[in-house]
């Protein structure tokens, strides 16, 4: 780390003042001003000199710069037009950084990846995500099955804890399963709110998602599987039987739902937070088979 790093508090302040930049809370703009934290984030991605990095929300380029030092190419999406001239200035020493202006949620990331990176290049997402859209951005990147090896992302600590949670913990829920279906999730370290300008109201954490080559469970229909899980967690304090009876109310009676769960040897009185992904796969496949059989009879 040198004194010239964008992320040092003095340099960040000088850049913001030079451009008269005012933060937009609505865009989740909390910039990191601790070079050691940035270094740890980039180290977590285990980049090689040949790696490519995708970043969402470069801000004034603090994290982008550290990735650029370690990787062959960096592609970064920034929604705030006011940051573009600043980034052109702060990252002028890194011609292998490409900034795309726009909302990452609307971007054709697959097409951009094909255009910017080489085929089969090792790819990592390394980002300090805007907190107001953490989950949509992360789910977009996962569901689109981008060819990335790992995603290292800073987010609200509570969200990272929910994503990485195991069955039986109070944090475990539909988000844990939705993410862990695509990737192995690990909360790597937490970051205090004091290392940001402006300071957010909550602490943050670095989550590492290592993409799986295959989902850990086989299901007949992914969409139905995720819908059943959502349904099972609708009211966390209620039993699986209660939540699923409401979810299937148009097609099955409560005793039918109970019988179906018992046939799977899953206690209907359990709560969803104790049910593993493998058990949800069995539940969803069994109810789907029933539904299909019912449709055929009609
Ligand atoms: N990477 C910088 C850092 O670590 O200091 C800034 C991170 S800041 C938490 C989030 C950044 O994401 C902001 O620069 C914000 O303008 C940008 N942003 C917010 N919503 C976005 C979106 N939908 N697409 C792309 N960038 C977005």
Boltz pocket constraint, residues with backbone or C-beta under 6 A from the ligand:
constraints:
  - pocket:
      binder: B
      contacts: [[A, 27], [A, 28], [A, 29], [A, 30], [A, 31], [A, 32], [A, 33], [A, 56], [A, 57], [A, 58], [A, 59], [A, 60], [A, 61], [A, 62], [A, 63], [A, 64], [A, 77], [A, 78], [A, 79], [A, 80], [A, 83], [A, 102], [A, 103], [A, 104], [A, 105], [A, 127], [A, 128], [A, 129], [A, 130], [A, 131], [A, 133]]
      max_distance: 6.0
